[in-house]
Amino acid sequence: MKRKYTRKFIIIFALTLLYSAFNIGLLAFINSYILSLENADYKILLFFIALLVGFFLSTYVVRYIVASINNSIVYELRVRFVMRVINSKMIFDEKKPKILASLSKDISSISNGFMRLSDALQGAILLFLSFFYFAYLSKELSLFVIVWFCLIGVFVYFLIDKARKNYTLSRQSDDMLYKDYEDLLGGFKELRINQKRSNHFLEQFFQNANLQKTSNTNAEIYGSLSGNFINVMMLGGIGIVMYLCLAMGVSDFKTATTVCLSMMFLRAPFMMMIASIPSILVAKISLDKIKELNLISFDEKSFSQVANAMKWQKIELKNISFAYDDKFVLKDVNLEIKKGEILFLVGENGSGKSTLFLLLCGLLRPSSGEILVDDKVLDESMIKDFQNSVSVVFSDFYLMGEILEKDDEVFEFWLNTLKMQDKVSLICQNDKAKFSSLNLSLGQRKRLALLQALLEKKDFLMLDEFAADQDPEFRNYFYNQILPLLKKRGVSVFAISHDDRYFEVADKVYKIQNGKVSKI
Ligand SMILES: Nc1ncnc2c1ncn2[C@@H]1O[C@H](COP(=O)(O)OP(=O)(O)OP(=O)(O)O)[C@@H](O)[C@H]1O
């Protein structure tokens, strides 16, 4: 992406130089020709108009290019960000509010900062070029102007640094606020029913909202203070230049007037440059926030590779250990599943069943040990193909409404088998198929999640506590009818279950305890 935009950045820089040259040219022209006019001269007027048109056109072209590059960058940032999220091995819950904050805030902040970057560049170039012009007008006065600008710079740096610290605080409070929004929507019922909890939530939310209000206000105050300071100092500079000339005779009156007029002229771009710094700082903070998320970089090649469903006869977990941070949850786990087998995994809450489940479907990678597929180590190059041969229903499943496999017959078959035909039907609209409704009970929605998995017609089905939310009658039907039906069709099933009444349905039952797995 960097290389792609380098050429355009160079064009922007060159055009900004041109724009600044027109700007200085206009200033010099006014000072040299218009201020010394003694009678009407249409040539001067025409030349002045030509300079104005050049100035207008160069500004327009810079703005046009900056806007088009900016929007392309924002588009790419957004797309790449989403790709990186989708490419991540696993996104744990605690990262979700931060990702949402980045998606909604950081990308627009970066866009805003980039737009203002051209203002800063224009101001800086103009300022730089104007020093040469000052030096040409009067060496003594230009020395004063440089010292004066340096003084302004030091003080403005101090103010801007204060603004930066407050913007950082404000962005931190965004992460906390997004966590609050997640709690508010996810835990709406718990908050609504429990006054103590809702008070506690509000207390925390007020604290975070207040932190953002204060830090944002402070940052904006420091930002505008620096603008005001520049304004005053520029006017002060003009006064001092006049004083130096008139009272101390440093330069003649005409040169002093020219320098003062030039300083007046520079005031607007200089202030624009300083006003752009807060947005650029916020953009930098946003870029750092995105980096902090530590998402793996998006690899276009591997992403566009089409995964093939892998055919296998045996999957083995060999001496698999896994730790969250430094805390081991699984230790030397050995387990085997053959094609067409039904395997149950049981264990207490927190014993590591879901972790093992995530390892087996390739969303987590083991800390040590190997997964072998037909005696071949399942490495990064095979993982996509492997995942493409697995259908999964997670315990905290998310039901996607759209149906990608549009086989009406298969849909009807599994809809009837899962006893959902009276609740849901298939709606086809504009080449898209979806469930007629998702306003269902938890158990019913989970059946639709299983339906989605079964429509994929894969050889390996992984279920994390599927039956836990089903009524006893359907649970019995699931274990005694659906699982044997899948087995008959050659589908291997890896299911986490607490239903010891149905263990005889399984070919193998493994128990997990203290991170160790043993066969029952
Ligand atoms: N993202 C995580 N970061 C740190 N620790 C985690 C994380 N997820 C789970 N754990 C810890 O790992 C252990 C195993 O969790 P896991 O979800 O695998 O258990 P489980 O057997 O599926 O439990 P349950 O039957 O309650 O679903 C638990 O002690 C849990 O606290």
The ligand as a Gaussian input file, in Angstrom:
#p B3LYP/6-31G(d) Opt

LIG

0 1
 N       -9.670000     -16.279000      26.625000
 C       -9.237000     -16.847000      27.746000
 N       -8.201000     -16.305000      28.398000
 C       -7.733000     -16.857000      29.542000
 N       -8.250000     -17.963000      30.114000
 C       -9.284000     -18.558000      29.499000
 C       -9.842000     -18.039000      28.292000
 N      -10.843000     -18.844000      27.912000
 C      -10.925000     -19.810000      28.845000
 N       -9.997000     -19.638000      29.798000
 C       -9.758000     -20.498000      30.962000
 O       -9.443000     -21.803000      30.479000
 C      -10.072000     -22.787000      31.264000
 C      -10.857000     -23.733000      30.350000
 O      -11.887000     -23.016000      29.721000
 P      -12.878000     -23.742000      28.693000
 O      -13.781000     -22.716000      28.155000
 O      -12.073000     -24.523000      27.728000
 O      -13.657000     -24.729000      29.679000
 P      -14.890000     -25.669000      29.373000
 O      -14.493000     -27.037000      29.818000
 O      -15.335000     -25.551000      27.973000
 O      -15.967000     -25.075000      30.360000
 P      -17.570000     -25.082000      30.267000
 O      -18.057000     -26.461000      30.494000
 O      -17.938000     -24.179000      31.383000
 O      -17.931000     -24.535000      28.923000
 C      -10.950000     -22.075000      32.274000
 O      -10.317000     -22.130000      33.528000
 C      -11.015000     -20.651000      31.789000
 O      -10.994000     -19.759000      32.858000

